[in-house]
């Protein structure tokens, strides 16, 4: 695997979401892919977070997110 791994706090800063919101996205099976190297840690690949953000682009407020 290649790419920079970042912590939830870094993802929150990058996306504008809170760490709690990221936890809810993980719970619901939504949001960017994540990794659990240990039972009590979560990390993300920066490139995958950016790719996920790019899939959320909207061109109109008439279309629900």
N, C-alpha and C positions, 0 to 999 in steps of 0.2 A: 504494500500500500504506500502511496505517496501522497504528499500534501500536508499542509499545516493543520494540526489539531488544535481546537480551541475549546474553552470551557463555556458552560451556559451563560456566565456573566458576560463573556465576550460576545456571544451570540446575541444576547439581549441588547448590548450596546450597538451592535451592527444592524440589528433589525428594528430596534425601537420597541420591542416587546419586553415584558418583564420576565424575570427568571421563573416566576410562578406561572405565567402564561405559557412559557415553553414547556414546563412540566405538564400542564393541562393538554397541550398539543401532543406530547409523547403519550400520555394516558389514553387519548382518543385515537391514537394512530395517525395523527396528522402532523404537519410541519416537516422540517428537514430531517433527513436520516441522522441517526445518532449511534454512538457506540458505547458499550458498557464494559470497559476492561476489567472492572471489579464490580461486585454487587452494589457498592455505594458510590460509584462515580459514573459520570456521563460526560462524554466529549463529542464534539462535532468536527467534521472536516470543513474548513473555511470555504473551499470551492463548492461543496455540496450545499452549504447554507446559501451562498450567492446564487447557485443554480435554482434552488427552491424559491428564493425571492423573485427571480426572473420569471418563474412560472405564474406568479401572482399578478402580473401586469394587467391593468384594466384600461380600457379606452373610453368607457362611458359610465356614468353613475346609474344609468338605467338598467344595467346588467348586474344582478347580485353577485357578490364575491364568492 
